Amino acid sequence: MRLSMASDRRRRWPRALPLALSLALAAQGLAPAALAQQGSPGSRNNLPALGDSASDDISVPNERRIGDRIMRDIRRDADYLDDPILLEYVQTMMSALIVSSRERGNIPTELDERFAWEAFLVRDRTVNAFALPGGYMGVHLGLMAITATPAELASVLAHELSHVTQRHIARSVGANKLTSLAGIAGLILGVLAASRSPEAANALITGGQAVAVQGQLNYSRDAEREADRVGFNVLTGAGYSPAGMPAMFEKLLQASRLNDSQNYPYLRSHPLTTERIGEARSRLGVAHTAPPPRPLLHVLMQARARVLMDTRDSALQRAQDFDTERALATVAAPADRLGALYGSALASILRRDFSRADAALSAARPLADGDKDAMNALALLTLQGLLVRSDGMRADPVLGSLLAAPGGQDSRTLLLAQAQRALLPGSPPEMQRAAVDRLQTWVAVHRQDALAWGSAAQLWERLGQRLRAVRADAESRAAVGDVQGAVERLRAAQKLARTATGSDFIEASVLESRLRELELQRRQIIAEERGEL
């Protein structure tokens, strides 16, 4: 069963995904009667030990393959968002949590080496986050938009990371002997489809793919408590305020009481109980310190998420009005005024209203003065606007300053910005060559970076390196899961290599080797879909 790639903005497919995982892929758990049993007495710890036969049914390599299979569909979905600025912020936070988890011995060597450890963004205004098999974690922009501090957002990520490191998904699936890779991946995607179609849910039940609900709901409660406990230690070990987790719990609970719409799917898949909230508070001990001040960088990323989670023109027009005197008069705190001006400037850039964007940024800079992270974020937004309007001359000093700052040479955001600058009309060949050389170094390590491969393809084309351009385009397709499209592009490149004069023989050799790899991957995908693996 494949997820529809339609661009209907109302689908919001990821809402059901954590539900699928928290019920251990139990499709019949969608039934209200089954959900009503969740609070039944007599719950006991049903988590199988990591070394028992149930958990052995889903090996670490197979769990990664299941995650890869699901991600091939997700990456092609209209709501999958690769915004380099927001993604770099989330992935930096995620990396700190992974280091903390590793230091606590939560990540065995095999998991460390085989899992993706990749966060990705979902353009959705609902409050949600979810873990997938193989170390993938999805974060809705709606979740980022309601978190007031980095510790609140990090507490959710630490909780989801702990689901991964404790292998809750594999342990659940193994306990039910659901060992067909395609069947497991298809069932998760099937529950996504069920979120849009009750008929799809009924088909899953009558098709015999449902599993015992009560035991799995008991497991879900136990898994949530374990993820809370492990996640709290990971959170504090990464240097985040321990108050982040109970603060986030209380915020979610209060919001759910005031809002009975469907905007909080995280609470449905991770039900909050007074017991869980009490345990989170008790972990703070007697040191109930005041929460730390909000970092301005988080305020700006929060504002960015709010704008990007709905980019319809009517929504962007409303976001632009954050810069009006009337709107700013309702915001007392300087940090909130800064966020409002950032959101207005971003909306104006997206609407190509550059004069208004410039005015909002000029008003924002004094509010960020003295905060290096916030000033860099405003400089990045300034650079974004200059690149959108193809003003390379003004973009150069901003880009140069950011690249010269600490960490600038390692930033994916700036790498892609440098490539975008080199693609502007009139850019000299030496600038294009420097940009594509950096991209080639990057993708040698980050082979799944579709945006980097796509930029490299355009730059090689500009430089007259047609063979390398076609290969980079093929890699960009492979990175988003279009393996068939990648194979077709590489075959076209082979024909080009045979007919071109003075062709690059080294590149042709690399191309042939890569084609063999992708053809093998395609055969494996077909075998998985047939249930042969």
C-alpha positions as CSV (number, residue, x, y, z in Angstrom):
1,M,0.0,0.0,0.0
2,R,1.5,3.3,-1.1
3,L,0.9,6.7,0.4
4,S,-0.8,9.0,-2.1
5,M,1.5,11.8,-3.4
6,A,-1.4,14.2,-3.9
7,S,-0.7,17.8,-3.0
8,D,-4.0,18.2,-1.0
9,R,-2.9,20.4,1.9
10,R,-5.7,19.0,4.1
11,R,-4.4,15.4,4.2
12,R,-1.9,16.0,7.0
13,W,-0.9,12.3,6.7
14,P,1.8,12.3,9.5
15,R,-0.9,12.7,12.2
16,A,-1.6,9.0,12.1
17,L,2.0,7.8,12.0
18,P,2.8,8.0,15.7
19,L,-0.5,6.4,16.4
20,A,0.6,3.5,14.3
21,L,3.8,3.2,16.2
22,S,2.4,3.7,19.6
23,L,-0.1,0.9,19.0
24,A,2.7,-1.2,17.6
25,L,1.2,-1.1,14.1
26,A,-2.1,-2.3,15.4
27,A,-4.6,-1.1,12.8
28,Q,-7.6,-2.2,14.7
29,G,-6.4,0.1,17.5
30,L,-8.1,2.9,15.5
31,A,-11.4,1.6,16.7
32,P,-12.9,3.8,19.5
33,A,-13.8,0.7,21.5
34,A,-10.3,-0.5,21.5
35,L,-9.0,2.9,22.5
36,A,-11.4,3.0,25.4
37,Q,-9.7,0.0,26.9
38,Q,-6.5,1.9,27.4
39,G,-7.3,2.9,30.9
40,S,-8.3,-0.6,32.0
41,P,-6.8,-1.8,35.3
42,G,-4.3,-4.6,35.6
43,S,-1.7,-3.1,33.3
44,R,1.7,-4.7,33.7
45,N,5.1,-4.3,32.1
46,N,4.9,-6.3,28.8
47,L,8.2,-5.0,27.3
48,P,10.2,-8.0,26.0
49,A,13.9,-7.9,26.9
50,L,16.2,-6.8,24.2
51,G,17.9,-10.2,24.1
52,D,14.8,-12.4,23.9
53,S,13.5,-14.2,20.9
54,A,10.7,-11.7,20.2
55,S,13.0,-8.8,19.7
56,D,15.4,-10.9,17.6
57,D,12.7,-11.3,14.9
58,I,13.5,-7.7,13.7
59,S,17.2,-7.3,13.3
60,V,19.0,-4.0,13.4
61,P,19.7,-4.1,9.6
62,N,16.1,-5.0,8.9
63,E,14.8,-2.2,11.1
64,R,16.9,0.2,9.1
65,R,15.6,-1.2,5.8
66,I,12.0,-0.8,7.1
67,G,12.7,2.9,7.9
68,D,14.4,3.4,4.5
69,R,11.3,1.9,2.8
70,I,9.0,4.3,4.7
71,M,11.2,7.3,4.0
72,R,11.1,6.7,0.3
73,D,7.4,7.5,0.4
74,I,7.7,10.3,2.9
75,R,10.5,12.2,1.0
76,R,8.2,12.4,-2.0
77,D,5.3,13.8,-0.1
78,A,4.2,17.4,-0.6
79,D,4.4,18.0,3.2
80,Y,8.1,16.9,3.5
81,L,10.1,20.1,4.0
82,D,13.8,20.6,3.6
83,D,14.3,24.1,4.9
84,P,18.1,24.2,5.5
85,I,17.9,26.9,8.3
86,L,15.2,25.2,10.4
87,L,16.6,21.7,9.7
88,E,20.1,22.7,10.8
89,Y,18.7,24.0,14.0
90,V,16.8,20.8,14.7
91,Q,19.6,18.5,13.6
92,T,22.1,20.4,15.8
93,M,19.8,19.8,18.8
94,M,19.3,16.2,17.8
95,S,23.1,15.7,17.5
96,A,23.6,16.9,21.0
97,L,21.0,14.5,22.3
98,I,22.6,11.6,20.4
99,V,26.0,12.4,21.9
100,S,24.3,12.4,25.4
101,S,22.5,9.1,24.7
102,R,25.7,7.6,23.4
103,E,27.6,8.7,26.5
104,R,25.0,7.0,28.7
105,G,25.4,3.7,26.9
106,N,22.0,3.8,25.3
107,I,23.2,3.3,21.7
108,P,25.0,0.0,21.1
109,T,27.7,0.0,18.5
110,E,25.5,-1.8,15.9
111,L,22.7,0.8,16.2
112,D,25.3,3.6,16.1
113,E,26.8,2.4,12.9
114,R,23.6,1.3,11.0
115,F,20.9,3.7,12.0
116,A,20.3,7.0,10.1
117,W,20.0,9.3,13.1
118,E,18.2,11.8,10.9
119,A,15.6,14.4,11.8
120,F,13.3,15.7,9.2
121,L,10.6,18.4,9.0
122,V,6.9,18.1,8.2
123,R,5.1,21.2,7.0
124,D,2.1,20.8,9.2
125,R,0.6,23.1,11.8
126,T,-0.4,20.3,14.2
127,V,1.6,19.6,17.3
128,N,3.4,16.4,16.7
129,A,6.7,14.5,16.5
130,F,7.3,10.8,15.8
131,A,10.0,8.2,15.6
132,L,10.4,5.7,12.7
133,P,12.3,2.4,12.5
134,G,16.0,2.9,11.7
135,G,16.7,6.2,13.5
136,Y,14.4,8.6,11.6
137,M,12.5,11.3,13.5
138,G,9.8,13.5,12.1
139,V,9.1,17.0,13.6
140,H,6.0,19.0,12.7
141,L,6.4,22.7,12.4
142,G,3.4,23.1,14.6
143,L,5.4,21.6,17.5
144,M,8.3,24.0,17.0
145,A,5.9,26.9,16.9
146,I,4.5,26.3,20.4
147,T,7.8,25.6,22.2
148,A,8.9,28.6,24.2
149,T,12.4,27.3,24.9
150,P,15.0,24.9,23.4
151,A,14.6,22.7,26.4
152,E,10.9,22.1,25.6
153,L,11.6,21.1,22.0
154,A,14.6,19.1,23.1
155,S,12.5,17.2,25.7
156,V,10.2,15.9,22.9
157,L,13.2,15.0,20.7
158,A,14.8,13.2,23.6
159,H,11.6,11.2,24.3
160,E,11.4,10.2,20.6
161,L,15.1,9.4,20.4
162,S,14.6,7.1,23.4
163,H,11.9,5.2,21.6
164,V,14.5,4.6,18.9
165,T,17.4,3.7,21.2
166,Q,15.2,1.4,23.3
167,R,14.0,-0.2,20.0
168,H,10.4,0.0,21.0
169,I,9.2,-0.5,17.5
170,A,11.3,-3.5,16.8
171,R,10.4,-5.1,20.1
172,S,6.7,-4.5,19.4
173,V,6.7,-5.9,15.9
174,G,8.9,-8.8,16.9
175,A,6.5,-9.7,19.7
176,N,3.8,-10.2,17.1
177,K,5.9,-12.0,14.5
178,L,5.2,-9.4,11.8
179,T,8.5,-10.1,10.0
180,S,7.8,-9.2,6.4
181,L,9.7,-6.0,5.7
182,A,7.2,-4.8,3.1
183,G,4.3,-5.9,5.3
184,I,5.6,-3.8,8.2
185,A,6.4,-0.8,6.2
186,G,3.1,-1.1,4.3
187,L,1.1,-1.4,7.5
188,I,2.6,1.8,8.8
189,L,1.8,3.6,5.6
190,G,-1.6,1.9,5.6
191,V,-2.4,3.5,8.9
192,L,-1.5,6.8,7.3
193,A,-4.0,6.1,4.6
194,A,-6.6,5.1,7.2
195,S,-6.3,8.5,8.7
196,R,-7.9,9.8,5.5
197,S,-10.2,6.9,4.8
198,P,-12.2,4.7,7.3
199,E,-12.6,2.2,4.5
200,A,-8.8,1.7,4.5
201,A,-8.9,1.0,8.2
202,N,-11.6,-1.6,7.7
203,A,-9.6,-3.2,4.9
204,L,-6.7,-3.6,7.2
205,I,-8.8,-5.3,9.8
206,T,-10.6,-7.6,7.5
207,G,-7.4,-8.4,5.8
208,G,-6.1,-10.2,8.9
209,Q,-3.2,-7.7,9.5
210,A,-4.5,-6.5,12.9
211,V,-2.9,-7.6,16.1
212,A,-4.0,-7.9,19.8
213,V,-4.9,-4.5,21.0
214,Q,-5.0,-4.8,24.7
215,G,-1.5,-6.1,25.1
216,Q,-0.1,-3.5,22.8
217,L,-1.8,-0.7,24.6
218,N,-0.2,-2.0,27.8
219,Y,3.1,-2.0,26.0
220,S,2.5,1.5,24.8
221,R,2.0,2.8,28.4
222,D,5.2,1.0,29.5
223,A,7.1,2.3,26.5
224,E,6.0,5.8,27.2
225,R,7.2,5.7,30.8
226,E,10.5,4.2,29.7
227,A,11.0,6.9,27.1
228,D,10.2,9.5,29.7
229,R,12.8,8.2,32.1
230,V,15.6,7.6,29.5
231,G,14.7,10.7,27.7
232,F,15.0,12.9,30.8
233,N,18.5,11.7,31.4
234,V,19.5,12.3,27.8
235,L,18.0,15.8,27.9
236,T,19.9,16.9,31.0
237,G,23.1,15.1,29.8
238,A,23.0,17.3,26.7
239,G,22.9,20.4,28.8
240,Y,19.3,21.4,28.5
241,S,17.2,22.6,31.4
242,P,15.6,19.6,33.3
243,A,12.5,21.8,33.6
244,G,11.9,21.4,29.8
245,M,10.1,18.1,30.0
246,P,7.5,18.8,32.7
247,A,7.0,22.3,31.2
248,M,6.3,20.7,27.9
249,F,3.9,18.2,29.4
250,E,2.0,20.8,31.2
251,K,1.8,23.1,28.1
252,L,0.5,20.2,26.0
253,L,-2.1,19.2,28.7
254,Q,-3.3,22.8,29.2
255,A,-3.5,23.3,25.4
256,S,-5.5,20.1,25.0
257,R,-8.0,21.2,27.6
258,L,-8.6,24.5,25.9
259,N,-8.6,23.2,22.4
260,D,-10.6,20.1,21.5
261,S,-9.8,20.3,17.8
262,Q,-7.5,17.8,16.2
263,N,-4.4,20.0,16.5
264,Y,-2.6,17.9,19.1
265,P,-2.1,14.4,17.7
266,Y,1.0,14.1,19.9
267,L,-1.4,13.7,22.9
268,R,-3.3,10.9,21.2
269,S,-0.2,8.9,20.4
270,H,1.6,9.8,23.6
271,P,-1.3,10.1,26.1
272,L,-0.5,12.2,29.2
273,T,-1.5,10.8,32.5
274,T,-1.3,12.4,35.9
275,E,1.2,9.7,36.8
276,R,3.5,10.6,33.9
277,I,3.3,14.3,34.7
278,G,3.9,13.7,38.4
279,E,7.0,11.5,37.6
280,A,8.4,14.3,35.3
281,R,8.0,16.8,38.1
282,S,9.5,14.5,40.7
283,R,12.7,14.1,38.6
284,L,13.4,17.8,39.1
285,G,14.0,17.0,42.8
286,V,14.0,19.8,45.2
287,A,15.8,22.2,42.9
288,H,12.9,24.0,41.4
289,T,14.9,26.8,39.8
290,A,13.4,29.5,37.6
291,P,13.4,28.6,33.9
292,P,16.2,30.1,31.9
293,P,15.6,33.1,29.7
294,R,14.4,32.3,26.2
295,P,17.4,32.3,23.7
296,L,16.7,34.7,20.9
297,L,17.7,32.2,18.4
298,H,14.9,29.9,19.5
299,V,12.4,32.8,19.3
300,L,13.5,33.3,15.6
301,M,13.3,29.7,14.7
302,Q,9.9,29.5,16.3
303,A,8.8,32.5,14.2
304,R,10.2,30.8,11.1
305,A,8.3,27.6,11.8
306,R,5.1,29.6,12.2
307,V,5.4,31.2,8.8
308,L,6.6,28.1,6.9
309,M,3.9,25.8,8.3
310,D,1.3,27.6,6.1
311,T,2.7,29.3,2.9
312,R,-0.6,30.0,1.2
313,D,-0.7,33.6,0.1
314,S,-3.5,34.6,2.4
315,A,-1.5,33.2,5.4
316,L,1.7,35.0,4.3
317,Q,-0.2,38.3,4.0
318,R,-1.4,37.8,7.7
319,A,2.2,37.0,8.7
320,Q,3.4,40.2,6.9
321,D,1.2,42.2,9.2
322,F,3.2,41.2,12.2
323,D,5.3,44.3,11.5
324,T,2.5,46.8,11.8
325,E,2.4,49.2,14.7
326,R,-0.9,47.8,15.8
327,A,0.4,44.3,15.9
328,L,3.7,45.2,17.6
329,A,1.8,47.2,20.2
330,T,0.2,44.0,21.5
331,V,3.7,42.5,22.1
332,A,5.4,43.7,25.2
333,A,8.6,41.6,25.4
334,P,11.5,42.6,23.1
335,A,12.1,39.0,22.2
336,D,8.5,38.6,21.0
337,R,8.8,41.8,19.0
338,L,11.9,40.4,17.4
339,G,10.1,37.2,16.5
340,A,7.2,39.2,15.0
341,L,9.5,41.2,12.8
342,Y,11.5,38.2,11.7
343,G,8.2,36.4,10.7
344,S,7.0,39.5,8.8
345,A,10.4,39.8,6.9
346,L,10.3,36.1,6.0
347,A,6.7,36.3,4.7
348,S,7.6,39.4,2.7
349,I,10.5,37.6,1.1
350,L,8.3,34.7,0.2
351,R,5.9,37.2,-1.4
352,R,8.7,39.0,-3.1
353,D,7.9,42.2,-1.2
354,F,11.5,43.1,-0.7
355,S,11.2,46.7,0.5
356,R,8.9,45.6,3.3
357,A,11.2,42.8,4.2
358,D,14.1,45.2,4.4
359,A,12.2,47.5,6.7
360,A,11.2,44.7,9.0
361,L,14.8,43.5,9.2
362,S,16.1,47.0,9.9
363,A,13.7,47.3,12.8
364,A,14.7,43.8,14.1
365,R,18.4,44.3,14.2
366,P,18.5,46.6,17.2
367,L,16.5,44.1,19.2
368,A,19.1,41.4,18.5
369,D,22.1,43.6,19.1
370,G,24.7,41.8,21.3
371,D,23.3,38.3,20.7
372,K,25.6,36.6,18.1
373,D,23.3,33.7,17.3
374,A,20.3,36.0,16.7
375,M,22.4,38.4,14.6
376,N,23.6,35.5,12.5
377,A,20.0,34.3,12.0
378,L,19.0,37.8,10.8
379,A,22.0,37.8,8.5
380,L,20.9,34.5,7.1
381,L,17.4,35.8,6.5
382,T,18.9,38.9,4.8
383,L,21.0,36.6,2.6
384,Q,17.9,34.6,1.7
385,G,16.2,37.7,0.5
386,L,19.2,38.9,-1.5
387,L,19.5,35.5,-3.2
388,V,15.8,35.3,-4.0
389,R,16.0,38.7,-5.7
390,S,19.2,37.7,-7.5
391,D,21.2,40.6,-6.0
392,G,24.6,38.8,-5.9
393,M,26.6,42.0,-5.4
394,R,24.9,42.7,-2.1
395,A,24.8,39.1,-1.1
396,D,28.5,38.6,-1.4
397,P,29.6,40.5,1.7
398,V,26.9,38.9,3.8
399,L,27.7,35.4,2.6
400,G,31.5,36.1,3.1
401,S,30.9,37.3,6.7
402,L,28.8,34.3,7.6
403,L,31.3,31.8,6.1
404,A,34.1,33.5,8.1
405,A,32.3,33.1,11.4
406,P,33.0,30.1,13.6
407,G,31.3,27.0,12.1
408,G,30.5,28.8,8.9
409,Q,32.6,26.4,6.7
410,D,30.7,23.4,8.2
411,S,27.2,24.8,7.7
412,R,25.0,23.0,5.2
413,T,22.8,26.2,5.1
414,L,25.8,28.3,3.9
415,L,27.0,25.5,1.6
416,L,23.7,25.6,-0.2
417,A,23.6,29.4,-0.1
418,Q,27.0,29.5,-1.7
419,A,25.8,27.2,-4.5
420,Q,22.7,29.4,-5.0
421,R,24.9,32.5,-5.3
422,A,27.1,30.8,-7.9
423,L,24.0,30.0,-9.9
424,L,22.9,33.6,-10.2
425,P,23.2,35.2,-13.7
426,G,26.6,36.6,-14.4
427,S,28.5,34.5,-11.8
428,P,32.0,33.8,-13.0
429,P,33.1,30.2,-13.7
430,E,35.7,30.2,-10.9
431,M,32.9,31.0,-8.4
432,Q,30.8,28.1,-9.8
433,R,33.8,25.8,-9.7
434,A,34.5,26.7,-6.0
435,A,30.9,26.1,-5.1
436,V,30.6,22.7,-6.9
437,D,33.9,21.5,-5.4
438,R,32.5,22.2,-1.9
439,L,29.3,20.4,-2.8
440,Q,31.2,17.3,-4.1
441,T,33.1,17.1,-0.8
442,W,29.9,17.4,1.1
443,V,27.9,14.7,-0.8
444,A,30.8,12.3,-0.6
445,V,29.8,12.0,3.1
446,H,26.1,13.0,2.9
447,R,24.9,11.0,0.0
448,Q,21.3,11.4,0.8
449,D,21.3,15.2,0.5
450,A,19.0,15.8,-2.5
451,L,19.3,19.6,-2.4
452,A,23.1,19.4,-2.5
453,W,23.0,16.9,-5.4
454,G,20.5,19.1,-7.3
455,S,22.6,22.2,-6.9
456,A,25.7,20.3,-8.0
457,A,23.8,19.1,-11.1
458,Q,23.0,22.7,-12.1
459,L,26.5,23.9,-11.5
460,W,28.1,21.1,-13.5
461,E,25.7,21.9,-16.3
462,R,26.8,25.6,-16.2
463,L,30.4,24.5,-16.3
464,G,29.8,22.3,-19.4
465,Q,30.3,19.1,-17.6
466,R,27.2,17.3,-18.9
467,L,28.1,13.8,-17.8
468,R,28.7,14.9,-14.2
469,A,25.5,17.0,-14.3
470,V,23.4,14.0,-15.3
471,R,25.0,11.8,-12.7
472,A,24.4,14.4,-10.0
473,D,20.8,14.7,-11.1
474,A,20.4,10.9,-10.8
475,E,21.8,11.0,-7.3
476,S,19.3,13.7,-6.3
477,R,16.5,11.5,-7.5
478,A,17.9,8.5,-5.6
479,A,18.2,10.6,-2.5
480,V,14.4,11.3,-2.4
481,G,13.6,7.6,-3.1
482,D,13.1,7.7,-6.8
483,V,15.4,4.8,-7.5
484,Q,13.8,4.0,-10.9
485,G,14.2,7.6,-12.0
486,A,17.9,7.5,-10.9
487,V,18.5,4.3,-12.8
488,E,17.0,5.9,-16.0
489,R,19.2,9.0,-15.6
490,L,22.3,6.9,-15.2
491,R,21.5,4.9,-18.2
492,A,21.1,8.1,-20.2
493,A,24.4,9.2,-18.9
494,Q,26.0,6.0,-20.1
495,K,24.7,6.7,-23.6
496,L,26.1,10.2,-23.3
497,A,29.5,8.9,-22.3
498,R,29.6,6.5,-25.3
499,T,28.8,9.2,-27.8
500,A,30.6,12.3,-26.3
501,T,34.0,13.2,-27.5
502,G,36.7,13.7,-24.9
503,S,34.4,12.2,-22.2
504,D,35.5,12.0,-18.6
505,F,36.6,8.3,-18.3
506,I,37.0,8.4,-14.5
507,E,33.4,9.8,-14.2
508,A,32.2,7.2,-16.7
509,S,33.7,4.5,-14.5
510,V,32.1,5.9,-11.3
511,L,28.8,6.1,-13.2
512,E,28.9,2.5,-14.2
513,S,29.7,1.3,-10.7
514,R,26.9,3.5,-9.2
515,L,24.4,2.2,-11.8
516,R,25.1,-1.4,-10.7
517,E,24.5,-0.4,-7.0
518,L,21.2,1.3,-7.8
519,E,20.0,-1.6,-10.0
520,L,20.7,-4.0,-7.1
521,Q,18.8,-1.6,-4.8
522,R,15.9,-1.6,-7.2
523,R,15.8,-5.4,-7.3
524,Q,15.8,-5.5,-3.5
525,I,12.9,-3.0,-3.4
526,I,10.9,-5.2,-5.8
527,A,11.7,-8.3,-3.7
528,E,10.6,-6.5,-0.5
529,E,7.4,-5.4,-2.1
530,R,6.7,-9.0,-3.2
531,G,7.4,-10.2,0.3
532,E,10.5,-12.2,-0.7
533,L,12.6,-10.4,1.9
